[in-house]
Amino acid sequence: MEVVDVEWTGSLTSKVPIVCVGFLLQRDMLFWVKSAPPDVSQPVTVYLTASADYSLLRAILARDTATLSTSVGGAWLPAPPIPRVADLTQACTLGVAEQFTGRVYCLAHAHDVSFLVLTLPGSVVKVGRNRLWHLRGDLAPLVSPPVRELLTRRRSGSIPADARGD
């Protein structure tokens, strides 16, 4: 089976080291993943793939889909299916080119799936075991409990849409 791939790659860069949290918002779930430890550049990838044999894909999956894969700082998010369009480059809209730390930006959007990224200065995190970073202890009490949980625990996770809070 022949496959069609479309890939956009780039980097989030800064004069000072940064870390990122990548988010994948899909219908009723928000998936998240932390980037590599602080660096002046964090790679970003948006990747679409689909069968070139449109009729075979329809027969196998009983619907017309492509797969959207995204990563930030070397960490990959889940790869959901999205509706297939004739020109795969038109299935995804890329977001802003310039960002500021401390804000969430949409880097790509396809159908009902959004790839979002939060960048933080490396000075606000501490790198622990297994190269996993977390928000510094003196800053953690300053953020809301749901955000604190995400920034101080684990490498990745998911949150049901009804539990996202603020």
VOPAGU-2260 file (C-alpha; in pm, 1 decimal, decimal comma):
REM VOPAGU-2260
SITE   aa  ch    i         X         Y         Z
SITE  MET   A    0       0,0       0,0       0,0
SITE  GLU   A    1     136,2     340,0     -95,8
SITE  VAL   A    2     139,3     608,3     175,1
SITE  VAL   A    3     122,0     987,4     145,9
SITE  ASP   A    4     313,2    1182,7     410,5
SITE  VAL   A    5     321,3    1555,8     478,1
SITE  GLU   A    6     563,3    1686,2     740,0
SITE  TRP   A    7     626,0    2031,3     881,6
SITE  THR   A    8     928,7    2070,8    1107,9
SITE  GLY   A    9    1071,1    2365,5    1291,6
SITE  SER   A   10    1197,3    2480,3    1627,9
SITE  LEU   A   11    1082,9    2703,5    1906,1
SITE  THR   A   12    1391,2    2911,9    1976,5
SITE  SER   A   13    1487,4    3167,9    2236,1
SITE  LYS   A   14    1791,0    3362,4    2353,3
SITE  VAL   A   15    1751,1    3186,4    2690,0
SITE  PRO   A   16    1682,8    2816,9    2753,1
SITE  ILE   A   17    1314,4    2719,4    2738,5
SITE  VAL   A   18    1096,4    2416,8    2810,5
SITE  CYS   A   19     762,1    2336,2    2651,4
SITE  VAL   A   20     440,3    2158,7    2732,6
SITE  GLY   A   21     267,1    2022,1    2425,3
SITE  PHE   A   22    -110,1    1976,5    2430,0
SITE  LEU   A   23    -337,7    1786,5    2196,4
SITE  LEU   A   24    -700,3    1890,0    2234,4
SITE  GLN   A   25    -937,3    1640,6    2078,4
SITE  ARG   A   26   -1311,7    1660,1    2140,5
SITE  ASP   A   27   -1349,5    1561,8    2506,8
SITE  MET   A   28    -982,2    1497,8    2599,4
SITE  LEU   A   29    -673,9    1711,7    2652,9
SITE  PHE   A   30    -347,7    1517,8    2623,9
SITE  TRP   A   31     -20,7    1674,2    2738,5
SITE  VAL   A   32     351,8    1599,3    2728,8
SITE  LYS   A   33     663,7    1776,1    2857,0
SITE  SER   A   34     957,8    1859,6    2633,1
SITE  ALA   A   35    1322,1    1780,9    2685,8
SITE  PRO   A   36    1508,2    1978,6    2957,6
SITE  PRO   A   37    1577,1    2350,9    2904,1
SITE  ASP   A   38    1753,0    2442,9    2581,4
SITE  VAL   A   39    1761,0    2746,6    2352,8
SITE  SER   A   40    1584,7    2540,0    2085,3
SITE  GLN   A   41    1300,6    2286,4    2115,9
SITE  PRO   A   42    1212,9    2098,3    1793,7
SITE  VAL   A   43     851,6    2084,5    1673,6
SITE  THR   A   44     697,7    1838,4    1425,7
SITE  VAL   A   45     352,5    1820,4    1268,2
SITE  TYR   A   46     308,9    1509,6    1055,5
SITE  LEU   A   47      13,6    1386,8     849,4
SITE  THR   A   48      -0,9    1043,9     690,0
SITE  ALA   A   49    -265,1     859,7     489,9
SITE  SER   A   50    -298,1     576,5     243,1
SITE  ALA   A   51    -251,4     689,3    -115,4
SITE  ASP   A   52    -506,2     428,0    -220,7
SITE  TYR   A   53    -815,8     616,2    -117,0
SITE  SER   A   54   -1053,3     328,3    -192,9
SITE  LEU   A   55    -841,2      75,1       0,7
SITE  LEU   A   56    -827,9     309,0     300,9
SITE  ARG   A   57   -1205,5     345,8     292,0
SITE  ALA   A   58   -1247,8     -32,7     280,0
SITE  ILE   A   59   -1005,6     -97,4     567,0
SITE  LEU   A   60   -1121,7     174,4     802,9
SITE  ALA   A   61   -1481,7     211,3     688,0
SITE  ARG   A   62   -1417,3     585,7     677,3
SITE  ASP   A   63   -1181,8     829,7     508,7
SITE  THR   A   64    -909,1     929,7     755,1
SITE  ALA   A   65    -552,5    1046,3     786,8
SITE  THR   A   66    -336,7    1041,4    1100,4
SITE  LEU   A   67    -206,6    1357,7    1269,2
SITE  SER   A   68     115,8    1315,2    1470,2
SITE  THR   A   69     269,4    1603,0    1668,4
SITE  SER   A   70     574,0    1649,2    1887,4
SITE  VAL   A   71     754,6    1919,1    2080,3
SITE  GLY   A   72    1098,0    1896,0    2239,8
SITE  GLY   A   73    1135,1    1532,4    2134,5
SITE  ALA   A   74     812,6    1422,5    2308,3
SITE  TRP   A   75     525,0    1283,9    2099,6
SITE  LEU   A   76     154,2    1325,1    2166,8
SITE  PRO   A   77    -113,1    1067,3    2071,3
SITE  ALA   A   78    -180,6    1045,8    1695,7
SITE  PRO   A   79    -555,5    1076,5    1632,4
SITE  PRO   A   80    -734,3    1014,9    1302,4
SITE  ILE   A   81    -869,9    1317,5    1116,5
SITE  PRO   A   82   -1096,2    1333,1     809,3
SITE  ARG   A   83    -907,8    1278,8     487,1
SITE  VAL   A   84    -906,4    1548,7     220,6
SITE  ALA   A   85    -786,9    1513,5    -139,1
SITE  ASP   A   86    -486,2    1741,7     -81,9
SITE  LEU   A   87    -334,5    1636,2     250,9
SITE  THR   A   88    -149,2    1969,8     282,2
SITE  GLN   A   89    -491,5    2138,1     312,4
SITE  ALA   A   90    -603,8    1917,2     604,9
SITE  CYS   A   91    -401,1    2112,5     860,1
SITE  THR   A   92    -370,6    2482,8     937,5
SITE  LEU   A   93     -44,9    2597,0    1094,7
SITE  GLY   A   94     -44,8    2857,2    1372,2
SITE  VAL   A   95     158,0    3158,8    1477,6
SITE  ALA   A   96     527,4    3200,4    1402,4
SITE  GLU   A   97     615,4    3424,1    1698,5
SITE  GLN   A   98     540,1    3327,6    2057,6
SITE  PHE   A   99     602,1    3456,3    2406,3
SITE  THR   A  100     682,3    3249,4    2713,3
SITE  GLY   A  101     405,0    3185,0    2961,0
SITE  ARG   A  102     128,3    3174,6    2698,2
SITE  VAL   A  103     -40,1    2886,8    2517,5
SITE  TYR   A  104     -37,9    2906,9    2136,9
SITE  CYS   A  105    -201,4    2692,5    1871,6
SITE  LEU   A  106      70,2    2556,3    1642,1
SITE  ALA   A  107    -158,9    2344,0    1423,7
SITE  HIS   A  108    -527,3    2267,2    1382,3
SITE  ALA   A  109    -689,1    1990,3    1180,2
SITE  HIS   A  110   -1064,3    1926,3    1186,6
SITE  ASP   A  111   -1150,5    1893,5    1560,0
SITE  VAL   A  112    -791,3    1845,1    1680,2
SITE  SER   A  113    -564,8    2127,0    1800,7
SITE  PHE   A  114    -191,0    2108,2    1875,4
SITE  LEU   A  115    -107,5    2370,1    2139,2
SITE  VAL   A  116     222,1    2459,6    2304,6
SITE  LEU   A  117     313,2    2643,3    2624,1
SITE  THR   A  118     671,9    2768,9    2650,6
SITE  LEU   A  119     834,1    2854,5    2981,8
SITE  PRO   A  120    1177,3    2999,1    3058,3
SITE  GLY   A  121    1419,4    2733,5    3178,4
SITE  SER   A  122    1487,1    2942,3    3489,3
SITE  VAL   A  123    1145,1    2851,8    3636,0
SITE  VAL   A  124    1202,1    2475,9    3627,9
SITE  LYS   A  125    1430,7    2223,9    3790,0
SITE  VAL   A  126    1551,6    1910,7    3610,4
SITE  GLY   A  127    1522,6    1596,4    3818,1
SITE  ARG   A  128    1577,6    1227,6    3766,1
SITE  ASN   A  129    1555,6    1084,3    3416,7
SITE  ARG   A  130    1584,7    1435,2    3266,7
SITE  LEU   A  131    1226,1    1514,2    3372,2
SITE  TRP   A  132    1173,0    1880,9    3452,6
SITE  HIS   A  133     920,3    2027,6    3693,4
SITE  LEU   A  134     821,4    2373,1    3814,2
SITE  ARG   A  135    1051,9    2498,4    4089,8
SITE  GLY   A  136     916,6    2436,1    4439,8
SITE  ASP   A  137     906,0    2805,2    4533,3
SITE  LEU   A  138     688,9    2883,7    4227,2
SITE  ALA   A  139     446,5    2589,9    4246,6
SITE  PRO   A  140     218,4    2746,9    4513,5
SITE  LEU   A  141     169,6    3050,2    4286,9
SITE  VAL   A  142     -26,6    2859,5    4019,2
SITE  SER   A  143    -374,2    2703,4    4036,5
SITE  PRO   A  144    -400,3    2338,6    4149,2
SITE  PRO   A  145    -475,1    2189,8    3802,6
SITE  VAL   A  146    -180,9    2376,1    3645,5
SITE  ARG   A  147      41,8    2292,1    3942,5
SITE  GLU   A  148     -37,6    1921,3    3904,3
SITE  LEU   A  149      59,9    1927,3    3537,6
SITE  LEU   A  150     381,0    2128,8    3588,0
SITE  THR   A  151     507,1    1939,9    3893,8
SITE  ARG   A  152     419,8    1577,1    3813,8
SITE  ARG   A  153     486,6    1316,3    3545,5
SITE  ARG   A  154     614,8    1342,6    3190,8
SITE  SER   A  155     275,6    1314,6    3016,8
SITE  GLY   A  156     -91,2    1261,6    3081,5
SITE  SER   A  157    -447,2    1332,5    2981,9
SITE  ILE   A  158    -731,8    1528,1    3133,2
SITE  PRO   A  159   -1102,1    1480,1    3051,3
SITE  ALA   A  160   -1251,8    1798,0    2908,5
SITE  ASP   A  161   -1499,0    1828,3    3196,1
SITE  ALA   A  162   -1209,6    1824,7    3446,6
SITE  ARG   A  163    -981,9    2084,0    3283,1
SITE  GLY   A  164   -1085,4    2354,7    3528,9
SITE  ASP   A  165    -904,8    2684,0    3482,6
